[in-house]
């Protein structure tokens, strides 16, 4: 996956969203780099572009950026089943890319948001390992932390191949790991989630997700910031 490099217009617009310009961003990056030098347990070779995207995701809060960086590396030890063993030549990776997909679209929306389409390719739930799909998802997030530049995220989740058997493989502990990694470590800024090809049991999946969200995020699910919109359509081309 390679996303096109951000244009000057994208850089200026996204930075301005968080009260930054080119000089302000350079200063913010330097503050974080100076802080990293005082943290012997953290890597010292983090690239400026990666730090810049971390600052953007943390809405220009340097304290939040520091906490996020610390947690990101801590979780690699605490949750190795979805944050380690990421060799794309490994057997698990070759299997997972044949049963699931996580595809950021190359063009930003008019509001400078990134659309990502994700879903299942395998109708047999016995061939699905949820942790591996999450591992794939966070590998994509790591690539985006190096290449992407956007204000927030829009997700399109395709339920075309889902069955009740798929849903039963998603447990609360797995969802909790996902929530901690996504919202606290990667600081994902989710604006919208759209469900397509929705089966009757989709409400069960949505209710499971709501159980792991904190009150602030639950309020977003109800329509404040994060809007769940369910579309009964024939396929992704209809969205």
Helices and strands as residue ranges (DSSP letters): H 8-17, H 22-37, H 48-57, H 62-78, H 80-83, H 91-96, E 100-104, E 114-120, G 125-127, H 130-147, E 153-158, H 164-168, H 172-179, I 180-185, E 190-196, H 202-212, H 215-221, E 227-230, G 236-238
